């Protein structure tokens, strides 16, 4: 009875041992197969490494000849301003010209009372006529030998004195008329009807607005590139654009600002442009080879320099410091980028100099 019960137990043990043996055999066979499997080809490894390089978007630089402008701020000024002053005494009896009125050269601005000046001219004229008769008589008598030559010379001297007195009287009369020294705008009246003027007292101020002048200040670096006759573009705050020409360059700097005064003139025949307006001036300084970039392409280096990151021929990231030479609607014009560089237009903030990258063309995106 016991032998019959042990037979099934032994049969189960044999089966379990067989399964274990088969598992060991399968393990060793699988391990042997894995050891004999071929290694990846070198090209597959290289492609795997390449795929792990950082990707950046870059575009080749296009260098162009570009005119550099100095962008300056200034104010319009008259070509000249004169305060008309009296050279004699008198009461203002004529003040017909209004402030802001355009006047021609020689227009009467202030007329002073004549007083006794007309009588002095008449008296001087009579003295001249009398002296002329005396001299004529003396000359006739001298020719006939009835008088000495000294008598004729004395009458000639008297005639000269009378003529000089007449000229002085006429000059004095002329001083009673204060006239415009040039064509312009009678900007401000000082003396009104009934005012008494003494020598040096002001009648009013006249300004010449043709041409109109825009005065700007330039730095030492800009001064060397400027020249008389250089073309300029003037833009007023209301959008009016005017052509301009550099007519004056100061050779002494302002003691406070260390800048130099430059005057740009523009035709203003109708005096439509007033003095005292804010104006923007662009003066051509010359041409240079530059690259047009968007501001997003510029980066700030750790040491504070402004520049761009670019990819060289070996796909290595490099940094180039740039100088902004002009602004434009499409971006900024810069110099300092190597001709063969590909400037990063995306991803430049996530890479550093010296690392190898995979370059993607900006045109293909």
Buried (B, 14 or more C-beta within 10 A) or exposed (E): EEEEEEEEEEEEEEEEEEEEEEEEEEEEEEEEEEEEEEEEEEEEEEEEEEEEEEEBBBBBBEBEEBBBBBEBEBEBBBBEBBEBBBBBBBBBEBBEBEEEEEBEEEBBBBBBBBEEBEEBBEBBBEBBEEBBEBBEBBBEBBEEEEBEEEBBEBBBEBBEEBBEBBEEBBEBBEBBBBBBBBBBBBBBBBBEEEBEBEEEBBBBBBBBBBBBBBBBBBBEEBBEBBEEEBEBBBBBEEEEEBEBBBBEBBEEBEEEEEBBBBBBBBEBEEBEBBBEBEBBBBBBBEEBEBBBBEEEBBBEEEEEEBBBBBBEEEBEBBBBEBEBBBEEEEBBBBBBBEEEBBBBBBBBEEBEEEEEBEBBEBEEE
